[in-house]
Amino acid sequence: MTQVKWRDFRENLADIIERVRSGERVQITRHGKVVAEVAPPSRELRTSFYKQTSEAIASNELRIG
């Protein structure tokens, strides 16, 4: 797990999100103390999201484009 200072987190948000997307957990520190942790979603959350999205598309509730 990586620790990143608050200022570095703000300045490099896009890069850090890409690292999280690839499976890395990142702790954000402020004044040397961990104040938050960013982690990829759990398998259950991803499965639930994709299922709900697929159902919405199939029922024409979600329009793309």
C-alpha positions as CSV (number, residue, x, y, z in Angstrom):
1,M,0.0,0.0,0.0
2,T,1.3,3.4,-0.9
3,Q,1.0,6.6,1.2
4,V,0.6,10.0,-0.6
5,K,0.6,13.4,1.0
6,W,-2.6,15.4,0.7
7,R,-1.0,18.0,-1.6
8,D,0.5,15.4,-3.9
9,F,-2.9,13.6,-4.0
10,R,-4.6,16.8,-5.2
11,E,-1.9,17.6,-7.7
12,N,-1.8,14.1,-9.1
13,L,-5.3,12.9,-8.8
14,A,-5.7,11.4,-12.3
15,D,-2.5,9.4,-12.0
16,I,-3.4,8.1,-8.5
17,I,-6.9,7.1,-9.7
18,E,-5.2,5.1,-12.5
19,R,-3.1,3.3,-10.0
20,V,-6.2,2.5,-8.0
21,R,-7.9,1.2,-11.1
22,S,-5.0,-1.2,-11.6
23,G,-5.6,-2.6,-8.1
24,E,-3.4,-0.5,-5.8
25,R,-4.6,0.9,-2.5
26,V,-3.5,4.4,-1.6
27,Q,-3.5,6.1,1.7
28,I,-3.7,9.9,1.9
29,T,-1.9,11.6,4.7
30,R,-2.1,15.0,6.1
31,H,0.4,16.3,8.7
32,G,1.8,12.7,8.8
33,K,-1.5,11.0,9.7
34,V,-3.6,8.9,7.4
35,V,-6.9,10.7,6.7
36,A,-8.3,8.6,3.9
37,E,-7.8,5.5,1.9
38,V,-8.6,5.0,-1.8
39,A,-9.1,1.5,-3.0
40,P,-10.6,-0.3,-6.0
41,P,-14.2,-1.4,-5.5
42,S,-14.9,-4.8,-4.2
43,R,-15.9,-7.6,-6.5
44,E,-19.4,-7.5,-5.1
45,L,-19.8,-3.8,-5.7
46,R,-18.5,-4.1,-9.3
47,T,-20.8,-7.1,-10.0
48,S,-23.8,-5.2,-8.6
49,F,-23.1,-2.1,-10.6
50,Y,-22.7,-4.0,-13.9
51,K,-25.8,-6.0,-13.2
52,Q,-27.9,-2.9,-12.5
53,T,-26.5,-1.1,-15.5
54,S,-27.2,-4.1,-17.8
55,E,-30.7,-4.3,-16.5
56,A,-31.3,-0.6,-17.0
57,I,-30.0,-0.7,-20.6
58,A,-32.1,-3.8,-21.3
59,S,-35.3,-2.1,-20.0
60,N,-34.5,1.1,-21.9
61,E,-34.3,3.1,-18.6
62,L,-30.7,4.1,-19.3
63,R,-30.1,5.8,-22.6
64,I,-26.5,6.0,-23.9
65,G,-25.5,8.7,-26.4
